[in-house]
Amino acid sequence: MRILTLLALLLGSACLPPAIGGPLRPAQDRPNIVLIMADDLGFSDIGSYGSEIPTPHLDRLANNGLRFTQFYNTSRCCPTRASLLTGLYQHQAGIGEMTRRHETSTEGFVGHLNEHCRTLGEVLGSAGYRTYLSGKWHVGQAEQAWWPRQRGFDRFYGLLGGASSFFRPKGLYLDNELLPVPDDPDYYTTDAFTDYALEFIDETPKGTPFLLYLAHTAPHWPLHARDEDIAKFRGCYTQGWDRLREERFARQVELGIVDEAQGLSPRDFEVPAWDSLTDQERDDLDHRMAVYAAMIYRMDHNIGRLIKHLEARGELDNTLIMFLSDNGGCPEPWNTTNPRGNSHLGGGTIADIYDRNKSGGISYGQGWANASNTPLRRYKTQSHEGGISTPFIVHWPAGLSVAPGTITHTPGHIIDVMPTVIELAGANYPEVFDGHHVHPLPGKSLTTVFATGDRVPHDWLFWEHRLEGAVRHGDWKAIQRQPTGRWFLYHMGQDRTETNDLAAQYPEILRLMEHKWWEWALTNKATPERMPPRPPITTAPDFRAPLE
């Protein structure tokens, strides 16, 4: 298979690079591409990453494909989706935070995909692919010009916004048409998103490759699951989150996902010991986690339906399937009377779980979110590993050269997806579109990892969300925590759980990493203008400094 060369570009360069791409290969040589995204799924929430929740279909993809242990998102739904769809850092695409304009707005925070980016649908559509989206959009809905059909997708079924009832969702669209609230008593979004995905695939002309972006809303709140699925897990979590974290960690070590020597991060400081809770609290929390598990179980069931459908069409072998989550486990309690009170208990009531009209206010709480992200620290919206690390499974029998079941520890990022599919599709990435400059791609193709299980890593990777920054260089990672703005320094090779702050021990390394982050943030409109840059660095530290 011809490998295209991606130019290494410095962010902020005044010179535009040549367009990426070349002559199209014959359709039969180009893979179908399926991107499956879960919503608020934690690092350890599926079987092939240590979970007790049965996910046989995802495990099949993992055991016959490739798993990444250090693959990154951007810590929250809107920014991650913007980055995945465009191959850019989310601020370059215009969605530094959510789909609302930030009060300190620069062009990095306009709240919708801007004119300086192209989506996967637009890029692959120009290469002859049919392009489909079923599920959650959430990268701009106020104006129709920002919708999926207007941004490169031939067909769309799903939600323009972020969350709704799983049984009676409001705001469903088919293409550009607003649909009525479903009145079918058997309707469930996870099933319906898959139904339409399969229909779209069947609309593809013979011999034409397709892109399917299947963006599930599971297991995002509200906690809604089918009764028969909940019954499978009720009573399975009475041992609590402390025991669950230990059991998941042991399975991760056995699977080769994590290094036992690095250990399990301590229980989050905001989460009480399970044994300190009352019997009523433990029963309530068992029920919440049972519903959460049921949502993941149903999502996996539908992924199985997709796999079976591709097999029946004879297209599974030459379909590149990639599975990931938009952020780590979600600690939000969404208690309307006290948004942060008793956050470990979750929001809403158990009765709300069975109210099919509920569109929010029902969550599983901070304690279970801590378990979802085993063995990592912290959660969704934060730049600690628990917020930005995702399972990432790649399955492509006709294209992967690594042994089935390979686990790679090479870091990757969602900005790498666009250059990967451009290379495999033989597509062209424009430098100018409709009179607007298009940002160069900062990512690196994953095809070398597909071939060998390894590659030369990114020199630098960056994160920002809610003024919390992070930067990774080799095994070194620095994080700026709010509200203090203090920077912390960790060594991922020895401390993936981020429990040993090395800032005082290696100040020169931290200083350069802090400077690099500010340089990136200011260049990419990733921070409000009121925050001044740090002073320049005059000497370079030794990043090979041994750890004591």
ROZAZA-273005 format. One record per residue (C-alpha): residue number from 1; residue in one letter; x, y, z. Coordinates in Angstrom, 1 decimal. Layout:
   pos   code       px       py       pz
   NUM      a        X        Y        Z
...
This chain:
   pos   code       px       py       pz
     1      m      0.0      0.0      0.0
     2      r      1.4      3.4     -1.0
     3      i      2.4      5.5      2.0
     4      l      2.0      9.3      1.6
     5      t      4.5     11.6      3.2
     6      l      3.1     14.1      5.8
     7      l      5.1     17.3      6.1
     8      a      6.3     18.3      9.6
     9      l      5.0     21.8     10.2
    10      l      5.7     24.4     12.9
    11      l      2.5     25.9     14.3
    12      g      2.2     29.6     13.5
    13      s      4.4     29.4     10.4
    14      a      3.8     32.2      7.9
    15      c      4.3     29.9      5.0
    16      l      1.5     27.6      3.8
    17      p      2.5     24.0      3.2
    18      p      1.6     22.1      0.0
    19      a     -1.7     20.2      0.1
    20      i     -1.5     16.7      1.5
    21      g     -2.5     13.9     -0.8
    22      g     -2.1     12.6     -4.3
    23      p     -3.7     10.6     -7.0
    24      l     -6.6      8.4     -5.8
    25      r     -6.1      4.7     -5.7
    26      p     -8.8      2.4     -7.1
    27      a    -11.8      2.1     -4.8
    28      q    -11.2     -1.6     -4.1
    29      d     -7.8     -0.8     -2.6
    30      r     -9.1      1.8     -0.2
    31      p    -10.7      0.8      3.0
    32      n    -14.1      1.7      4.4
    33      i    -13.5      3.7      7.5
    34      v    -15.7      3.4     10.7
    35      l    -15.2      5.6     13.7
    36      i    -17.1      4.6     16.8
    37      m    -17.1      7.0     19.6
    38      a    -18.4      6.4     23.1
    39      d    -19.5      9.3     25.3
    40      d    -18.0      9.7     28.8
    41      l    -16.6      6.2     28.8
    42      g    -13.7      5.7     31.3
    43      f    -10.3      4.1     30.5
    44      s    -11.1      0.8     32.2
    45      d    -14.8      0.5     31.3
    46      i    -14.6     -2.2     28.6
    47      g    -13.4     -5.8     29.0
    48      s    -10.2     -5.5     26.9
    49      y     -9.1     -2.7     29.2
    50      g     -9.9     -4.4     32.5
    51      s    -13.6     -4.1     33.0
    52      e    -15.9     -6.7     34.4
    53      i    -18.7     -5.4     32.1
    54      p    -19.2     -8.0     29.3
    55      t    -18.1     -6.3     26.0
    56      p    -17.5     -9.4     23.8
    57      h    -17.8     -7.5     20.5
    58      l    -15.3     -4.8     21.4
    59      d    -13.1     -7.5     22.9
    60      r    -13.2     -9.3     19.6
    61      l    -12.0     -6.2     17.8
    62      a     -9.2     -5.8     20.3
    63      n     -8.1     -9.4     20.3
    64      n     -8.0     -9.5     16.5
    65      g     -6.6     -6.0     16.2
    66      l     -4.5     -3.4     17.9
    67      r     -4.9     -1.7     21.3
    68      f     -3.3      1.6     22.4
    69      t     -2.5      2.2     26.1
    70      q     -1.5      5.9     25.7
    71      f     -4.0      7.4     23.3
    72      y     -5.4     10.8     24.1
    73      n     -8.5     12.9     23.7
    74      t     -9.0     16.5     24.8
    75      s    -10.9     15.8     28.1
    76      r    -14.4     16.9     27.1
    77      c    -17.1     16.1     24.5
    78      c    -17.3     19.2     22.2
    79      p    -13.5     19.8     22.0
    80      t    -12.8     16.2     21.4
    81      r    -15.3     15.9     18.6
    82      a    -14.0     19.1     17.0
    83      s    -10.5     17.7     17.1
    84      l    -11.4     14.3     15.8
    85      l    -13.5     15.6     13.0
    86      t    -10.9     18.2     11.8
    87      g     -7.5     16.7     12.7
    88      l     -6.7     20.0     14.5
    89      y     -6.3     21.1     18.0
    90      q     -9.8     22.1     19.1
    91      h     -9.0     25.8     19.4
    92      q     -7.9     25.9     15.8
    93      a    -11.3     24.5     14.8
    94      g    -13.1     27.1     16.9
    95      i    -14.3     25.0     19.9
    96      g    -11.9     25.6     22.7
    97      e    -14.7     24.9     25.2
    98      m    -18.3     24.1     24.4
    99      t    -20.8     25.0     21.6
   100      r    -21.4     28.4     23.2
   101      r    -19.2     31.5     22.7
   102      h    -16.8     31.9     25.6
   103      e    -17.1     35.1     27.6
   104      t    -13.4     35.9     26.9
   105      s    -13.8     34.7     23.3
   106      t    -11.1     34.7     20.8
   107      e    -11.3     32.9     17.5
   108      g    -10.4     29.7     19.4
   109      f    -13.7     29.8     21.4
   110      v    -16.4     30.7     18.9
   111      g    -18.4     27.6     19.7
   112      h    -18.7     26.0     16.3
   113      l    -16.5     24.6     13.5
   114      n    -15.0     27.6     11.8
   115      e    -14.0     28.3      8.2
   116      h    -10.4     27.4      8.8
   117      c    -10.9     23.7      9.1
   118      r    -12.2     20.8      7.0
   119      t    -14.1     17.8      8.4
   120      l    -13.4     14.2      7.7
   121      g    -16.7     14.2      5.8
   122      e    -15.5     17.0      3.6
   123      v    -12.1     15.6      2.9
   124      l    -13.1     12.0      2.3
   125      g    -16.2     13.1      0.3
   126      s    -13.9     14.9     -2.1
   127      a    -12.0     11.6     -2.5
   128      g    -15.1      9.7     -3.6
   129      y    -16.2      8.3     -0.3
   130      r    -19.8      8.2      0.8
   131      t    -19.9      9.9      4.2
   132      y    -22.4      9.1      7.1
   133      l    -22.9     10.3     10.6
   134      s    -25.3      8.6     13.1
   135      g    -25.4      9.8     16.6
   136      k    -24.1     12.9     18.4
   137      w    -22.8     16.0     16.5
   138      h    -22.3     18.7     19.2
   139      v    -19.9     20.9     17.3
   140      g    -22.3     23.7     16.4
   141      q    -26.1     23.7     16.1
   142      a    -27.4     27.3     16.2
   143      e    -27.1     27.8     12.4
   144      q    -27.8     25.3      9.7
   145      a    -24.5     26.1      8.0
   146      w    -22.8     24.4     10.9
   147      w    -24.8     21.1     10.7
   148      p    -23.5     17.7      9.5
   149      r    -25.0     17.9      6.0
   150      q    -23.4     21.3      5.5
   151      r    -20.1     20.1      6.7
   152      g    -19.5     17.2      4.4
   153      f    -21.8     14.3      5.5
   154      d    -24.1     12.8      2.9
   155      r    -26.5     11.4      5.5
   156      f    -27.2     12.3      9.2
   157      y    -29.4     10.9     11.9
   158      g    -29.0     11.9     15.5
   159      l    -28.7     14.8     17.9
   160      l    -27.2     18.2     17.0
   161      g    -26.7     18.9     20.8
   162      g    -25.1     17.0     23.6
   163      a    -27.5     15.0     25.6
   164      s    -31.1     13.9     25.8
   165      s    -33.4     11.1     27.0
   166      f    -32.4      7.8     25.6
   167      f    -36.1      6.8     25.3
   168      r    -37.8     10.0     24.2
   169      p    -35.1     12.3     22.9
   170      k    -35.9     15.8     21.8
   171      g    -33.9     17.4     19.0
   172      l    -33.5     14.4     16.7
   173      y    -32.8     15.1     13.1
   174      l    -32.8     13.1      9.9
   175      d    -30.5     14.9      7.5
   176      n    -31.7     18.6      8.0
   177      e    -35.3     17.7      9.2
   178      l    -36.3     18.0     12.8
   179      l    -38.1     14.8     13.8
   180      p    -40.9     14.5     16.4
   181      v    -40.1     12.9     19.8
   182      p    -40.3      9.1     19.2
   183      d    -43.5      7.6     20.5
   184      d    -42.4      3.9     20.0
   185      p    -42.3      2.4     23.5
   186      d    -39.4      0.2     22.4
   187      y    -37.3      3.2     21.1
   188      y    -33.7      3.5     22.5
   189      t    -31.1      5.8     21.0
   190      t    -28.2      3.4     21.1
   191      d    -30.3      0.9     19.1
   192      a    -31.7      3.6     16.7
   193      f    -28.3      5.1     16.0
   194      t    -27.1      1.7     14.9
   195      d    -30.2      1.1     12.9
   196      y    -29.6      4.1     10.8
   197      a    -25.9      3.4     10.5
   198      l    -26.7      0.1      8.9
   199      e    -29.2      1.7      6.6
   200      f    -26.7      4.2      5.5
   201      i    -24.1      1.5      4.7
   202      d    -26.7     -0.3      2.6
   203      e    -27.3      2.9      0.6
   204      t    -23.6      2.9     -0.5
   205      p    -23.2      2.2     -4.3
   206      k    -21.4     -1.0     -5.0
   207      g    -17.6     -0.5     -5.3
   208      t    -17.8      2.9     -3.4
   209      p    -15.9      3.2     -0.1
   210      f    -17.6      4.8      2.8
   211      l    -16.9      6.7      6.0
   212      l    -19.2      6.0      9.0
   213      y    -18.9      8.1     12.1
   214      l    -21.1      6.3     14.7
   215      a    -21.1      8.7     17.7
   216      h    -23.0      7.0     20.5
   217      t    -24.3      9.0     23.5
   218      a    -23.8      6.0     25.8
   219      p    -22.8      5.9     28.7
   220      h    -23.3      9.7     29.1
   221      w    -25.9     10.8     31.6
   222      p    -28.9     10.6     31.9
   223      l    -28.6      7.1     33.2
   224      h    -31.1      5.3     31.0
   225      a    -31.0      1.7     30.1
   226      r    -33.4     -1.1     29.2
   227      d    -34.9     -2.9     32.1
   228      e    -33.7     -6.3     31.0
   229      d    -30.1     -5.0     30.7
   230      i    -30.2     -3.4     34.2
   231      a    -31.3     -6.7     35.6
   232      k    -28.1     -8.3     34.4
   233      f    -26.0     -6.1     36.7
   234      r    -28.2     -5.3     39.7
   235      g    -26.4     -6.4     42.8
   236      c    -23.0     -6.8     41.1
   237      y    -21.5     -3.6     42.6
   238      t    -22.3     -4.0     46.3
   239      q    -18.6     -4.6     47.0
   240      g    -18.1     -0.9     46.1
   241      w    -15.6      1.2     44.2
   242      d    -12.5      0.5     46.3
   243      r    -12.7     -3.2     45.6
   244      l    -13.7     -2.6     42.0
   245      r    -10.6     -0.4     41.3
   246      e     -8.4     -3.1     42.8
   247      e    -10.0     -5.9     40.6
   248      r     -9.8     -3.8     37.5
   249      f     -6.2     -2.9     38.1
   250      a     -5.3     -6.6     38.5
   251      r     -7.0     -7.5     35.2
   252      q     -5.2     -4.6     33.5
   253      v     -1.8     -5.9     34.7
   254      e     -2.7     -9.4     33.5
   255      l     -3.8     -8.0     30.1
   256      g     -0.6     -5.9     29.7
   257      i     -2.5     -2.6     29.6
   258      v     -0.6     -1.2     32.6
   259      d      2.6     -1.8     34.5
   260      e      2.1     -3.3     37.9
   261      a      5.2     -1.5     39.2
   262      q      3.5      1.9     38.6
   263      g      0.7      0.9     40.9
   264      l     -2.9      2.0     41.4
   265      s     -3.5      5.7     42.1
   266      p     -5.0      6.4     45.5
   267      r     -8.7      6.8     45.8
   268      d     -9.6     10.4     44.8
   269      f     -9.5     12.7     47.8
   270      e    -13.1     13.8     47.2
   271      v    -14.4     10.3     47.3
   272      p    -15.2      8.6     50.7
   273      a    -14.3      5.0     51.5
   274      w    -17.0      2.6     50.4
   275      d    -17.2      1.1     53.9
   276      s    -18.0      4.6     55.3
   277      l    -21.3      4.8     53.5
   278      t    -24.7      3.9     54.8
   279      d    -26.5      0.7     53.7
   280      q    -29.0      2.9     51.8
   281      e    -26.3      4.8     50.0
   282      r    -24.5      1.6     49.0
   283      d    -27.8      0.2     47.6
   284      d    -28.5      3.3     45.7
   285      l    -25.0      3.4     44.3
   286      d    -25.1     -0.2     43.3
   287      h    -28.2      0.5     41.2
   288      r    -26.6      3.5     39.5
   289      m    -23.5      1.6     38.5
   290      a    -25.7     -1.3     37.3
   291      v    -27.5      1.1     34.9
   292      y    -24.2      2.6     33.7
   293      a    -22.9     -1.0     33.0
   294      a    -26.1     -1.8     31.2
   295      m    -25.6      1.2     28.9
   296      i    -22.1      0.0     28.0
   297      y    -23.4     -3.6     27.5
   298      r    -26.1     -2.4     25.1
   299      m    -23.6     -0.2     23.2
   300      d    -21.3     -3.2     22.8
   301      h    -24.3     -5.3     21.6
   302      n    -24.9     -2.8     18.9
   303      i    -21.3     -2.7     17.8
   304      g    -21.8     -6.5     17.4
   305      r    -24.7     -5.8     15.1
   306      l    -22.5     -3.5     13.0
   307      i    -19.7     -6.1     12.8
   308      k    -22.2     -8.8     11.7
   309      h    -23.6     -6.5      9.1
   310      l    -20.2     -5.8      7.6
   311      e    -19.4     -9.5      7.6
   312      a    -22.6    -10.3      5.8
   313      r    -21.7     -7.7      3.1
   314      g    -18.2     -9.2      2.8
   315      e    -16.6     -5.9      3.9
   316      l    -15.3     -6.5      7.4
   317      d    -11.8     -7.4      6.3
   318      n    -11.2     -4.1      4.4
   319      t    -13.0     -1.9      6.9
   320      l    -10.8      0.1      9.2
   321      i    -12.7      0.3     12.5
   322      m    -11.4      2.6     15.2
   323      f    -13.1      2.8     18.7
   324      l    -12.5      5.5     21.3
   325      s    -14.1      7.7     24.0
   326      d    -14.4     11.5     24.0
   327      n    -13.1     11.9     27.6
   328      g    -12.6     10.0     30.9
   329      g    -15.3      9.0     33.3
   330      c    -17.7     11.9     34.3
   331      p    -17.8     13.0     38.0
   332      e    -20.7     15.5     37.5
   333      p    -23.5     14.9     40.1
   334      w    -25.9     17.3     38.3
   335      n    -27.9     17.8     41.5
   336      t    -29.9     20.9     40.8
   337      t    -30.3     21.9     44.4
   338      n    -26.6     21.5     45.3
   339      p    -24.5     21.0     42.1
   340      r    -21.4     19.9     44.1
   341      g    -22.9     18.5     47.2
   342      n    -22.4     14.8     47.8
   343      s    -20.9     14.5     44.3
   344      h    -19.9     10.9     45.0
   345      l    -23.6      9.9     45.2
   346      g    -24.5     11.2     41.7
   347      g    -27.4     13.4     40.7
   348      g    -31.1     12.8     40.4
   349      t    -32.9      9.9     42.1
   350      i    -33.3      6.3     41.3
   351      a    -36.9      7.0     40.3
   352      d    -35.5      9.4     37.6
   353      i    -33.8      6.5     35.9
   354      y    -37.2      5.1     35.0
   355      d    -38.6      8.4     33.9
   356      r    -38.2      8.2     30.1
   357      n    -38.7     11.9     29.6
   358      k    -35.7     12.9     31.7
   359      s    -32.9     14.6     29.7
   360      g    -30.4     15.2     32.5
   361      g    -29.9     15.2     36.3
   362      i    -29.2     11.4     36.6
   363      s    -25.6     10.4     37.0
   364      y    -23.5      7.7     38.7
   365      g    -21.3     10.0     40.8
   366      q    -17.7     10.7     41.5
   367      g    -16.8      7.4     43.2
   368      w    -17.8      5.3     40.2
   369      a    -16.1      7.8     37.8
   370      n    -12.9      7.3     39.8
   371      a    -13.3      3.5     39.2
   372      s    -14.1      4.0     35.5
   373      n    -10.7      5.7     35.1
   374      t     -8.7      2.9     36.9
   375      p     -5.7      3.2     37.5
   376      l     -5.5      6.9     36.5
   377      r     -6.1     10.1     38.4
   378      r     -9.0     12.6     38.0
   379      y    -11.8     12.9     35.5
   380      k    -13.5     14.4     32.5
   381      t    -12.7     18.1     31.8
   382      q     -9.2     17.8     33.5
   383      s     -5.9     17.3     31.9
   384      h     -4.7     14.6     34.3
   385      e     -4.5     11.1     32.6
   386      g     -8.0     10.2     33.9
   387      g     -9.5     13.0     31.9
   388      i     -7.6     12.7     28.6
   389      s     -6.8      8.9     28.3
   390      t     -9.1      6.8     26.2
   391      p     -9.2      3.1     25.1
   392      f     -8.3      3.1     21.4
   393      i     -8.9     -0.1     19.4
   394      v     -8.0     -0.5     15.8
   395      h     -9.3     -3.4     13.7
   396      w     -8.5     -3.9     10.0
   397      p     -7.7     -7.5      9.0
   398      a     -6.7     -6.5      5.4
   399      g     -4.4     -3.6      6.5
   400      l     -2.8     -4.3     10.0
   401      s      0.6     -6.0      9.8
   402      v      1.0     -6.4     13.5
   403      a      0.0     -9.7     15.2
   404      p     -3.7     -9.9     16.2
   405      g     -4.1     -8.7     19.8
   406      t     -1.0     -6.5     19.8
   407      i     -0.8     -3.8     22.5
   408      t      1.2     -0.7     21.8
   409      h      2.4      1.7     24.4
   410      t      3.4      4.4     21.8
   411      p      1.5      7.6     22.5
   412      g     -1.2      8.8     20.1
   413      h     -3.7     11.6     19.9
   414      i     -7.0     12.2     18.1
   415      i     -5.3     14.7     15.9
   416      d     -3.6     11.7     14.3
   417      v     -6.9     10.3     12.9
   418      m     -7.3     12.7     10.1
   419      p     -3.7     12.3      8.6
   420      t     -4.2      8.5      9.0
   421      v     -7.4      8.3      6.9
   422      i     -6.1     10.9      4.4
   423      e     -3.1      8.6      3.8
   424      l     -5.2      5.4      3.5
   425      a     -7.9      7.0      1.3
   426      g     -5.4      8.8     -0.9
   427      a     -7.3     12.0     -0.2
   428      n     -6.2     15.6     -0.6
   429      y     -6.1     18.0      2.4
   430      p     -6.5     21.6      1.2
   431      e     -4.4     24.6      2.1
   432      v     -7.2     26.9      1.1
   433      f    -11.0     26.3      0.8
   434      d    -13.7     28.7     -0.4
   435      g    -11.2     31.6      0.0
   436      h    -10.2     30.7      3.5
   437      h     -6.8     29.5      4.8
   438      v     -7.1     26.0      6.2
   439      h     -4.9     25.3      9.2
   440      p     -2.1     22.7      8.5
   441      l     -2.5     19.4     10.3
   442      p     -0.5     19.0     13.5
   443      g     -1.0     15.2     13.8
   444      k      1.0     12.3     12.6
   445      s     -0.3      9.3     10.6
   446      l     -0.8      6.1     12.6
   447      t      0.0      3.8      9.7
   448      t      3.5      3.1     11.0
   449      v      2.0      1.8     14.2
   450      f     -0.4     -0.3     12.2
   451      a      2.6     -1.9     10.4
   452      t      5.1     -2.2     13.3
   453      g      3.3     -1.5     16.6
   454      d      5.6      1.6     17.1
   455      r      6.7      4.9     15.6
   456      v      8.6      8.0     16.3
   457      p      6.4      9.8     18.8
   458      h      5.1     13.3     18.7
   459      d      7.8     15.8     19.8
   460      w      5.2     17.8     21.7
   461      l      1.5     17.3     22.6
   462      f     -0.7     20.0     24.2
   463      w     -4.0     20.3     26.0
   464      e     -6.1     23.2     27.3
   465      h     -9.6     23.2     28.8
   466      r    -11.1     25.7     31.2
   467      l     -7.7     27.4     31.6
   468      e     -6.1     24.1     32.7
   469      g     -3.1     23.4     30.4
   470      a     -0.9     20.4     29.9
   471      v      2.0     19.5     27.7
   472      r      3.8     16.2     27.0
   473      h      7.4     15.8     25.7
   474      g      8.7     12.3     25.5
   475      d      7.9     10.7     28.9
   476      w      7.6     14.1     30.6
   477      k      4.3     15.7     31.3
   478      a      3.5     19.1     32.9
   479      i      0.0     20.2     34.1
   480      q     -1.2     23.6     35.2
   481      r     -4.0     23.2     37.7
   482      q     -6.7     25.7     38.4
   483      p     -7.6     27.8     40.3
   484      t     -4.0     28.3     41.6
   485      g     -2.4     28.1     38.2
   486      r      0.4     26.1     39.7
   487      w      2.3     23.7     37.4
   488      f      3.1     20.1     38.3
   489      l      5.6     17.8     36.6
   490      y      5.4     14.0     36.1
   491      h      7.3     11.3     34.3
   492      m      4.9      9.1     32.4
   493      g      7.5      6.3     32.0
   494      q      7.6      5.7     35.7
   495      d      4.5      7.5     37.0
   496      r      1.5      7.2     34.7
   497      t     -0.8      7.7     37.7
   498      e      0.7     11.1     38.4
   499      t      1.3     10.6     42.1
   500      n      4.9     12.0     42.3
   501      d      5.3     15.7     41.5
   502      l      8.8     16.3     40.2
   503      a      8.5     20.1     39.8
   504      a     10.8     21.0     42.6
   505      q     13.4     18.4     41.6
   506      y     13.6     19.4     37.9
   507      p     12.6     23.1     37.7
   508      e     14.5     23.6     34.5
   509      i     12.5     20.9     32.7
   510      l      9.2     22.3     34.0
   511      r     10.2     25.9     33.0
   512      l     10.8     24.9     29.4
   513      m      7.6     22.8     29.2
   514      e      5.7     25.7     30.7
   515      h      7.2     28.0     28.1
   516      k      6.4     25.6     25.3
   517      w      2.8     25.4     26.4
   518      w      2.4     29.2     26.5
   519      e      4.0     29.5     23.0
   520      w      1.5     26.9     21.7
   521      a     -1.5     28.4     23.5
   522      l     -0.9     31.9     22.3
   523      t     -0.2     30.8     18.7
   524      n     -3.4     28.7     18.6
   525      k     -5.8     31.1     20.5
   526      a     -6.0     28.5     23.3
   527      t     -6.0     30.9     26.2
   528      p     -7.8     34.2     26.9
   529      e     -5.7     37.2     26.0
   530      r     -5.7     38.6     29.5
   531      m     -3.2     35.8     30.5
   532      p      0.3     37.0     29.7
   533      p      3.0     34.8     28.3
   534      r      5.9     33.5     30.4
   535      p      9.4     34.9     29.9
   536      p     11.6     33.3     27.3
   537      i     13.9     30.3     28.0
   538      t     17.6     31.0     27.4
   539      t     19.0     27.5     28.2
   540      a     17.7     24.1     27.3
   541      p     17.4     21.4     30.1
   542      d     18.5     17.9     29.8
   543      f     15.3     15.8     29.3
   544      r     17.3     12.7     29.8
   545      a     17.9     13.5     33.4
   546      p     17.7     10.4     35.5
   547      l     15.0     10.0     38.1
   548      e     16.1      9.3     41.6
